[in-house]
Amino acid sequence: MPLFSGQAVLKASEFKFEPAAFRLAAGQPVKLVLQNGGAEAHDLRAFELGAGGTDIQVFAGPGEQSSVEFTPGRPGVFVFICTISGHEVKGMAGRVEVLAPGTGSPSPGVP
C-alpha cells in the first residue's frame, strides 16, 4: 500500500480506483488528484478524512482530471467511494489509512 506525501494521484475507470488503498500522514497537507481514464463520470468521496472530520470529495468527467487540497485530520482508516449511482456496488470503493504524525508507521490499533 503506497504512502503518499504532498500529492496523491488516483486513477478512476470502470469500475475501480487505482490504487484502491493508500496511506497519508495526519496533519500533513496533501493534494488529491483524481484522473478519470474511463468513459463515464466518476468522483471520489472520502468520509471524515479532512480536518475536523469533514468529508473530502472530487469529481472528474470522462478523460478529465481534477484535484482537491486538504489536511488529513486524525489517524485511522477511512473509506472512499464513487458516489455516481451504481458505481460503488460495482467495485468503486477503497480505503485510506492515515498514520499518526511523524511515525511513518500504522496508527495504533490498525492492523
Steps between C-alpha positions, in 0.01 A plus 500: 500500500667827391570782745437834326661824612396839359304357208289187452402403145212255460375365169130430449348284228210258462466388781807536718747734665876452468635474759198384698689542828766750601650680799532865601650674803271680744552875513692513169331692213437295188371561149274214392492469120227292335584396143198359318609263224149364459215566261266602785514775762650399836556662836671413823347571838705420808294503816629700801855516356550876526581719799214502749355182348385664177434297187730551200354484149635549148328445161648435154312455174605241240865554402535787748710563808405695810649556844425607855739614772447411864674394820416158647370570847568193713652153481274214404353313205255684276279375217468662159248425224376623165159654571377477140190279503590130495879545487574407862317167473700423185825532694588869517603515864820504698669608819747757624714427803609820673817456703574675829711816453871434464474123542516376142332189631139389545304678767432309825232236470513479121591155369 
